[in-house]
Amino acid sequence: MIKLVKYILPLLLLAVYSNKLTAQKGAYDTLRVEAFITPEGDTIPSAWLPTVEVKSIMTAQAKKQWQEWTRLRNAVYVTYPYALRASMVINDVNSQLRNVTDEKKRKEIIKLREKDLKRDFGDKVTNLSIYQGKVLMKLIKRETGNNCYDLIKEYKGGFNAGFWQTVAYLFSSSLKQQYDPKGEDQQIEQFVLEVRKLYGLRS
């Protein structure tokens, strides 16, 4: 009984505090707790405890962080399938070109696979926002080990790569997007692992 009171008392105090918060005006987030786990590992069902609602005002900074987090997560979920498809095509092209020395034949192989990509994703990719495009280029770097500039230069020539790099620069982007899963792209990597888990893929 003493142990039970020991854990109920803080919850009752929390309930009183939450009632004071309710009287304030503003945007709230509500978290409903169905059970309480003691430090000893015992679980007290919610039926034994009074219902406690903890409410808090979302600050402008917290709201901005939430919006940025949601925007990035949505961009990864939308663009990762394209990055996967691109990596499969690039790996396939590389395997086909490995023993081909005839320049004309190499161009035919590249052109054919380029048509496949345009057919499958052309309209969808062109409808991406600039922000989503930046994320896609990072994901292509993740999946292929090469940035988009190097890929275009390899398959389409230096002139085309330089031209598209200029276009990307005009839109505040870069075909030379890098990927640092343990640094600035750590959050993207977490979202990628979520998507891969949904697809049943290994991390």
Backbone as CSV, one residue per row, in Angstrom:
resi,resn,N_x,N_y,N_z,CA_x,CA_y,CA_z,C_x,C_y,C_z
1,MET,0.831,-1.206,0.000,0.000,0.000,0.000,0.867,1.259,0.000
2,ILE,1.929,1.209,0.823,2.826,2.362,0.885,3.477,2.602,-0.468
3,LYS,3.859,1.481,-1.138,4.501,1.590,-2.452,3.543,2.216,-3.461
4,LEU,2.260,1.830,-3.391,1.264,2.352,-4.324,1.074,3.845,-4.121
5,VAL,0.953,4.276,-2.850,0.788,5.701,-2.543,2.001,6.491,-3.017
6,LYS,3.161,5.865,-2.890,4.413,6.495,-3.284,4.397,6.917,-4.750
7,TYR,3.722,6.127,-5.593,3.691,6.422,-7.023,2.446,7.199,-7.435
8,ILE,1.358,7.079,-6.663,0.134,7.806,-6.994,0.281,9.284,-6.677
9,LEU,0.966,9.613,-5.570,1.087,10.998,-5.149,1.687,11.893,-6.227
10,PRO,2.801,11.507,-6.854,3.334,12.367,-7.939,2.358,12.548,-9.088
11,LEU,1.573,11.499,-9.379,0.599,11.601,-10.460,-0.526,12.568,-10.110
12,LEU,-0.949,12.558,-8.856,-1.998,13.485,-8.415,-1.500,14.924,-8.508
13,LEU,-0.252,15.142,-8.100,0.327,16.481,-8.210,0.415,16.919,-9.665
14,LEU,0.755,15.960,-10.522,0.827,16.246,-11.949,-0.541,16.607,-12.504
15,ALA,-1.573,15.937,-11.991,-2.934,16.228,-12.440,-3.339,17.642,-12.070
16,VAL,-2.975,18.072,-10.857,-3.291,19.432,-10.420,-2.581,20.450,-11.311
17,TYR,-1.307,20.168,-11.623,-0.534,21.066,-12.464,-1.115,21.138,-13.874
18,SER,-1.573,20.003,-14.376,-2.125,19.977,-15.735,-3.423,20.759,-15.796
19,ASN,-4.209,20.767,-14.706,-5.449,21.544,-14.674,-5.154,23.035,-14.783
20,LYS,-4.046,23.459,-14.194,-3.657,24.868,-14.299,-3.274,25.205,-15.739
21,LEU,-2.598,24.263,-16.384,-2.210,24.493,-17.781,-3.425,24.605,-18.677
22,THR,-4.463,23.808,-18.369,-5.665,23.799,-19.195,-6.320,25.167,-19.236
23,ALA,-6.156,25.933,-18.147,-6.790,27.242,-18.081,-6.112,28.238,-19.006
24,GLN,-4.876,27.923,-19.455,-4.175,28.836,-20.349,-4.694,28.671,-21.781
25,LYS,-4.536,29.718,-22.568,-4.961,29.667,-23.967,-3.760,29.367,-24.842
26,GLY,-3.970,28.609,-25.919,-2.900,28.301,-26.843,-3.078,26.927,-27.448
27,ALA,-2.077,26.474,-28.243,-2.117,25.156,-28.881,-1.522,24.131,-27.945
28,TYR,-2.174,22.981,-27.809,-1.727,21.956,-26.878,-1.480,20.640,-27.584
29,ASP,-0.564,19.859,-27.012,-0.390,18.460,-27.360,-0.792,17.660,-26.139
30,THR,-1.561,16.585,-26.306,-2.051,15.789,-25.181,-1.485,14.384,-25.258
31,LEU,-0.996,13.889,-24.143,-0.444,12.544,-24.053,-1.237,11.765,-23.016
32,ARG,-1.897,10.685,-23.424,-2.674,9.864,-22.514,-1.830,8.672,-22.072
33,VAL,-1.694,8.482,-20.766,-0.906,7.392,-20.205,-1.847,6.302,-19.740
34,GLU,-1.736,5.097,-20.310,-2.635,3.997,-19.986,-2.168,3.179,-18.784
35,ALA,-0.894,3.268,-18.452,-0.367,2.507,-17.319,0.873,3.203,-16.803
36,PHE,1.272,2.831,-15.591,2.448,3.433,-14.976,3.408,2.325,-14.595
37,ILE,4.663,2.417,-15.055,5.671,1.407,-14.756,6.591,1.944,-13.664
38,THR,6.683,1.206,-12.547,7.507,1.622,-11.418,8.975,1.376,-11.728
39,PRO,9.872,2.027,-10.985,11.305,1.780,-11.179,11.692,0.322,-10.968
40,GLU,10.901,-0.408,-10.163,11.175,-1.823,-9.923,10.704,-2.706,-11.068
41,GLY,10.004,-2.113,-12.056,9.537,-2.880,-13.192,8.103,-3.345,-13.091
42,ASP,7.389,-2.983,-11.987,5.982,-3.356,-11.843,5.112,-2.423,-12.686
43,THR,4.066,-2.981,-13.290,3.136,-2.189,-14.089,1.822,-2.032,-13.340
44,ILE,1.410,-0.785,-13.132,0.141,-0.501,-12.461,-0.869,-0.142,-13.529
45,PRO,-1.920,-0.966,-13.753,-2.923,-0.673,-14.794,-3.590,0.667,-14.566
46,SER,-4.055,1.267,-15.662,-4.684,2.582,-15.572,-5.967,2.545,-14.751
47,ALA,-6.604,1.363,-14.656,-7.844,1.257,-13.882,-7.595,1.522,-12.409
48,TRP,-6.382,1.336,-11.943,-6.047,1.548,-10.547,-5.674,2.992,-10.251
49,LEU,-5.434,3.760,-11.305,-4.931,5.113,-11.132,-5.900,6.130,-11.722
50,PRO,-5.894,7.337,-11.196,-6.731,8.380,-11.792,-6.178,8.762,-13.157
51,THR,-7.062,9.140,-14.088,-6.633,9.578,-15.408,-5.908,10.909,-15.307
52,VAL,-4.734,10.964,-15.888,-3.922,12.176,-15.835,-3.607,12.617,-17.260
53,GLU,-3.965,13.815,-17.604,-3.639,14.370,-18.909,-2.562,15.430,-18.736
54,VAL,-1.465,15.260,-19.458,-0.364,16.208,-19.389,-0.403,17.071,-20.648
55,LYS,-0.577,18.349,-20.480,-0.692,19.254,-21.614,0.390,20.317,-21.542
56,SER,0.823,20.751,-22.707,1.860,21.770,-22.752,1.688,22.624,-24.004
57,ILE,2.028,23.867,-23.904,1.962,24.767,-25.049,3.143,24.485,-25.976
58,MET,2.883,24.320,-27.261,3.957,24.116,-28.234,4.551,25.463,-28.601
59,THR,5.816,25.632,-28.299,6.483,26.893,-28.601,6.678,27.036,-30.107
60,ALA,6.973,28.249,-30.530,7.211,28.503,-31.951,8.405,27.694,-32.451
61,GLN,9.430,27.558,-31.620,10.615,26.795,-32.001,10.287,25.309,-32.145
62,ALA,9.504,24.786,-31.184,9.128,23.373,-31.244,8.249,23.095,-32.465
63,LYS,7.351,24.037,-32.769,6.483,23.883,-33.932,7.305,23.871,-35.220
64,LYS,8.316,24.744,-35.291,9.171,24.800,-36.474,9.957,23.494,-36.636
65,GLN,10.475,22.978,-35.509,11.231,21.720,-35.552,10.349,20.570,-36.011
66,TRP,9.104,20.557,-35.524,8.166,19.510,-35.918,7.863,19.580,-37.410
67,GLN,7.664,20.794,-37.928,7.379,20.974,-39.349,8.562,20.533,-40.212
68,GLU,9.781,20.875,-39.779,10.980,20.485,-40.523,11.152,18.968,-40.512
69,TRP,10.907,18.361,-39.343,11.019,16.907,-39.196,10.019,16.200,-40.113
70,THR,8.782,16.689,-40.131,7.733,16.099,-40.960,8.037,16.272,-42.446
71,ARG,8.516,17.447,-42.814,8.838,17.724,-44.216,9.943,16.799,-44.716
72,LEU,10.974,16.612,-43.899,12.089,15.747,-44.285,11.645,14.292,-44.365
73,ARG,10.862,13.862,-43.404,10.380,12.467,-43.392,9.534,12.185,-44.637
74,ASN,8.641,13.107,-44.981,7.811,12.934,-46.168,8.662,12.879,-47.438
75,ALA,9.692,13.728,-47.497,10.561,13.761,-48.672,11.302,12.431,-48.841
76,VAL,11.766,11.859,-47.742,12.469,10.571,-47.812,11.520,9.472,-48.262
77,TYR,10.312,9.451,-47.683,9.344,8.412,-48.041,8.945,8.514,-49.513
78,VAL,8.874,9.738,-50.045,8.475,9.924,-51.446,9.609,9.559,-52.402
79,THR,10.839,9.956,-52.075,11.935,9.841,-53.033,12.766,8.567,-52.909
80,TYR,12.721,7.886,-51.782,13.589,6.716,-51.623,13.316,5.618,-52.662
81,PRO,12.041,5.355,-53.028,11.813,4.356,-54.087,12.510,4.713,-55.391
82,TYR,12.592,6.006,-55.726,13.283,6.426,-56.939,14.784,6.152,-56.829
83,ALA,15.336,6.426,-55.645,16.763,6.180,-55.433,17.080,4.687,-55.536
84,LEU,16.198,3.864,-55.005,16.387,2.414,-55.102,16.364,1.954,-56.553
85,ARG,15.378,2.462,-57.296,15.245,2.091,-58.699,16.465,2.555,-59.499
86,ALA,16.904,3.776,-59.226,18.073,4.315,-59.923,19.304,3.466,-59.637
87,SER,19.474,3.047,-58.391,20.646,2.245,-58.038,20.616,0.891,-58.745
88,MET,19.423,0.307,-58.878,19.313,-0.981,-59.570,19.672,-0.837,-61.051
89,VAL,19.176,0.251,-61.662,19.470,0.478,-63.081,20.965,0.737,-63.275
90,ILE,21.546,1.556,-62.410,22.969,1.889,-62.536,23.836,0.644,-62.349
91,ASN,23.489,-0.181,-61.366,24.249,-1.422,-61.162,24.119,-2.348,-62.370
92,ASP,22.915,-2.367,-62.948,22.695,-3.212,-64.120,23.489,-2.696,-65.325
93,VAL,23.484,-1.368,-65.510,24.239,-0.765,-66.606,25.726,-1.053,-66.447
94,ASN,26.226,-0.904,-65.232,27.647,-1.151,-64.981,28.028,-2.593,-65.308
95,SER,27.144,-3.516,-64.944,27.438,-4.929,-65.222,27.425,-5.206,-66.731
96,GLN,26.520,-4.526,-67.459,26.455,-4.721,-68.913,27.637,-4.086,-69.638
97,LEU,28.133,-2.963,-69.085,29.224,-2.243,-69.741,30.603,-2.802,-69.400
98,ARG,30.638,-3.673,-68.404,31.930,-4.133,-67.893,32.828,-4.714,-68.987
99,ASN,32.271,-5.500,-69.877,33.075,-6.162,-70.910,32.817,-5.621,-72.312
100,VAL,32.179,-4.434,-72.369,31.875,-3.831,-73.676,32.894,-2.721,-73.962
101,THR,33.630,-2.872,-75.021,34.639,-1.867,-75.384,34.201,-0.994,-76.560
102,ASP,33.248,-1.484,-77.340,32.760,-0.721,-78.487,31.951,0.482,-78.000
103,GLU,32.370,1.690,-78.377,31.738,2.914,-77.881,30.279,3.020,-78.328
104,LYS,30.003,2.620,-79.564,28.637,2.690,-80.073,27.716,1.779,-79.280
105,LYS,28.180,0.579,-78.979,27.388,-0.372,-78.209,27.148,0.129,-76.794
106,ARG,28.160,0.755,-76.213,28.026,1.296,-74.850,26.943,2.375,-74.814
107,LYS,26.943,3.254,-75.818,25.944,4.320,-75.872,24.536,3.748,-76.048
108,GLU,24.413,2.677,-76.816,23.110,2.035,-77.007,22.570,1.475,-75.691
109,ILE,23.430,0.853,-74.930,23.028,0.279,-73.634,22.579,1.383,-72.688
110,ILE,23.378,2.447,-72.612,23.048,3.565,-71.720,21.736,4.225,-72.135
111,LYS,21.557,4.437,-73.438,20.342,5.087,-73.943,19.103,4.253,-73.655
112,LEU,19.226,2.939,-73.798,18.098,2.057,-73.547,17.662,2.122,-72.081
113,ARG,18.623,2.071,-71.161,18.283,2.113,-69.746,17.794,3.487,-69.323
114,GLU,18.294,4.509,-70.007,17.819,5.862,-69.731,16.336,5.977,-70.098
115,LYS,15.942,5.343,-71.197,14.535,5.336,-71.598,13.676,4.621,-70.549
116,ASP,14.223,3.546,-69.983,13.492,2.810,-68.941,13.224,3.705,-67.737
117,LEU,14.238,4.453,-67.332,14.081,5.353,-66.187,13.068,6.458,-66.485
118,LYS,13.160,7.038,-67.675,12.222,8.104,-68.047,10.791,7.573,-68.110
119,ARG,10.629,6.359,-68.621,9.302,5.764,-68.727,8.695,5.502,-67.345
120,ASP,9.517,5.001,-66.434,9.014,4.627,-65.109,8.844,5.815,-64.169
121,PHE,9.779,6.793,-64.260,9.784,7.852,-63.263,9.852,9.269,-63.812
122,GLY,9.898,9.416,-65.129,10.085,10.742,-65.705,9.118,11.784,-65.186
123,ASP,7.827,11.527,-65.329,6.810,12.497,-64.895,6.833,12.694,-63.390
124,LYS,7.016,11.616,-62.652,6.997,11.691,-61.186,8.163,12.517,-60.661
125,VAL,9.344,12.283,-61.201,10.528,12.998,-60.726,10.449,14.487,-61.055
126,THR,9.950,14.820,-62.249,9.852,16.233,-62.615,8.821,16.975,-61.774
127,ASN,7.924,16.236,-61.132,6.924,16.863,-60.271,7.403,17.027,-58.834
128,LEU,8.616,16.576,-58.544,9.159,16.746,-57.201,9.460,18.216,-56.943
129,SER,9.367,18.610,-55.693,9.766,19.969,-55.325,11.291,20.053,-55.309
130,ILE,11.809,21.269,-55.255,13.258,21.455,-55.191,13.817,20.775,-53.944
131,TYR,13.103,20.903,-52.845,13.540,20.283,-51.583,13.598,18.764,-51.724
132,GLN,12.568,18.176,-52.304,12.550,16.730,-52.505,13.652,16.292,-53.459
133,GLY,13.944,17.132,-54.462,15.018,16.828,-55.399,16.370,16.762,-54.702
134,LYS,16.596,17.670,-53.762,17.846,17.655,-53.003,17.965,16.362,-52.196
135,VAL,16.863,15.968,-51.571,16.872,14.732,-50.782,17.118,13.535,-51.689
136,LEU,16.481,13.528,-52.867,16.668,12.426,-53.812,18.131,12.286,-54.210
137,MET,18.795,13.406,-54.486,20.201,13.346,-54.878,21.070,12.793,-53.758
138,LYS,20.730,13.120,-52.520,21.460,12.552,-51.390,21.241,11.045,-51.304
139,LEU,20.014,10.624,-51.545,19.690,9.200,-51.453,20.338,8.407,-52.593
140,ILE,20.441,9.016,-53.764,21.145,8.360,-54.875,22.616,8.176,-54.513
141,LYS,23.186,9.183,-53.872,24.564,9.070,-53.401,24.680,7.921,-52.396
142,ARG,23.686,7.805,-51.518,23.703,6.724,-50.518,23.657,5.352,-51.176
143,GLU,22.785,5.217,-52.175,22.542,3.902,-52.765,23.599,3.498,-53.793
144,THR,24.208,4.458,-54.457,25.153,4.129,-55.534,26.608,4.392,-55.167
145,GLY,26.824,5.243,-54.159,28.193,5.619,-53.819,28.727,6.731,-54.688
146,ASN,27.916,7.207,-55.640,28.323,8.287,-56.548,27.303,9.418,-56.494
147,ASN,27.794,10.662,-56.595,26.839,11.765,-56.667,26.317,11.889,-58.098
148,CYS,25.252,12.642,-58.257,24.581,12.727,-59.559,25.477,13.339,-60.625
149,TYR,26.334,14.274,-60.244,27.244,14.895,-61.219,28.167,13.841,-61.827
150,ASP,28.763,13.008,-60.964,29.677,11.973,-61.450,28.954,10.960,-62.328
151,LEU,27.709,10.635,-61.949,26.945,9.673,-62.748,26.633,10.220,-64.134
152,ILE,26.212,11.485,-64.200,25.884,12.090,-65.492,27.152,12.231,-66.341
153,LYS,28.233,12.613,-65.698,29.500,12.749,-66.423,29.954,11.407,-66.990
154,GLU,29.760,10.355,-66.209,30.171,9.012,-66.633,29.358,8.537,-67.829
155,TYR,28.021,8.776,-67.764,27.148,8.214,-68.792,26.793,9.172,-69.925
156,LYS,26.836,10.491,-69.648,26.375,11.440,-70.662,27.458,12.405,-71.125
157,GLY,28.621,12.412,-70.459,29.703,13.284,-70.888,29.837,14.522,-70.019
158,GLY,31.038,15.117,-70.024,31.336,16.260,-69.174,30.491,17.483,-69.457
159,PHE,30.147,17.733,-70.739,29.361,18.915,-71.075,27.981,18.865,-70.418
160,ASN,27.299,17.711,-70.549,25.974,17.583,-69.951,26.029,17.730,-68.440
161,ALA,27.043,17.150,-67.818,27.175,17.237,-66.372,27.363,18.688,-65.942
162,GLY,28.227,19.418,-66.650,28.454,20.820,-66.320,27.204,21.660,-66.508
163,PHE,26.459,21.382,-67.553,25.226,22.122,-67.832,24.207,21.922,-66.718
164,TRP,23.956,20.653,-66.348,22.956,20.380,-65.326,23.401,20.837,-63.944
165,GLN,24.702,20.855,-63.695,25.199,21.402,-62.440,24.865,22.890,-62.353
166,THR,24.977,23.609,-63.475,24.638,25.033,-63.514,23.154,25.236,-63.247
167,VAL,22.315,24.393,-63.863,20.871,24.477,-63.636,20.545,24.240,-62.168
168,ALA,21.166,23.208,-61.581,20.918,22.899,-60.178,21.347,24.069,-59.292
169,TYR,22.457,24.724,-59.641,22.947,25.853,-58.858,21.943,27.013,-58.873
170,LEU,21.315,27.223,-60.021,20.326,28.296,-60.126,19.151,28.069,-59.186
171,PHE,18.872,26.802,-58.885,17.774,26.471,-57.977,18.278,26.196,-56.564
172,SER,19.444,26.771,-56.232,20.038,26.632,-54.901,20.292,25.176,-54.541
173,SER,20.659,24.386,-55.523,20.933,22.980,-55.271,22.280,22.628,-55.875
174,SER,22.634,21.342,-55.817,23.893,20.885,-56.380,23.804,19.420,-56.736
175,LEU,24.293,19.069,-57.918,24.336,17.670,-58.323,25.426,16.910,-57.570
176,LYS,26.283,17.652,-56.881,27.385,17.030,-56.142,27.019,16.811,-54.670
177,GLN,25.741,16.533,-54.412,25.283,16.285,-53.048,26.043,15.110,-52.440
178,GLN,26.529,15.319,-51.226,27.205,14.246,-50.504,26.237,13.635,-49.489
179,TYR,26.658,12.555,-48.854,25.783,11.894,-47.874,26.603,11.474,-46.668
180,ASP,26.243,12.002,-45.510,26.961,11.713,-44.271,25.972,11.152,-43.244
181,PRO,25.782,9.817,-43.214,24.773,9.213,-42.334,25.055,9.368,-40.848
182,LYS,26.296,9.674,-40.499,26.651,9.836,-39.087,26.814,11.302,-38.714
183,GLY,26.597,12.175,-39.692,26.737,13.606,-39.454,25.463,14.353,-39.770
184,GLU,25.540,15.251,-40.758,24.403,16.114,-41.060,23.209,15.369,-41.641
185,ASP,23.435,14.160,-42.149,22.334,13.390,-42.736,21.865,12.251,-41.830
186,GLN,22.144,12.361,-40.554,21.775,11.304,-39.604,20.266,11.102,-39.550
187,GLN,19.496,12.195,-39.587,18.044,12.072,-39.541,17.504,11.408,-40.806
188,ILE,18.077,11.743,-41.956,17.670,11.101,-43.208,17.920,9.603,-43.117
189,GLU,19.057,9.230,-42.578,19.406,7.815,-42.460,18.390,7.066,-41.593
190,GLN,17.933,7.689,-40.524,16.919,7.064,-39.667,15.621,6.835,-40.434
191,PHE,15.235,7.818,-41.241,14.016,7.666,-42.042,14.199,6.582,-43.107
192,VAL,15.391,6.511,-43.697,15.672,5.474,-44.697,15.524,4.091,-44.074
193,LEU,16.034,3.922,-42.873,15.929,2.630,-42.186,14.474,2.277,-41.915
194,GLU,13.653,3.305,-41.627,12.207,3.082,-41.446,11.600,2.531,-42.735
195,VAL,11.912,3.193,-43.848,11.342,2.789,-45.137,11.803,1.387,-45.516
196,ARG,13.082,1.121,-45.336,13.623,-0.197,-45.682,12.954,-1.296,-44.851
197,LYS,12.662,-0.991,-43.606,11.971,-1.953,-42.750,10.577,-2.224,-43.272
198,LEU,9.899,-1.180,-43.757,8.563,-1.341,-44.332,8.613,-2.213,-45.592
199,TYR,9.698,-2.061,-46.370,9.861,-2.842,-47.600,10.389,-4.244,-47.339
200,GLY,10.733,-4.530,-46.083,11.308,-5.836,-45.762,12.733,-5.978,-46.217
201,LEU,13.456,-4.849,-46.331,14.847,-4.851,-46.773,15.779,-4.813,-45.574
202,ARG,16.975,-5.324,-45.758,17.969,-5.270,-44.701,18.507,-3.863,-44.584
203,SER,18.928,-3.510,-43.388,19.444,-2.161,-43.157,20.763,-1.946,-43.883
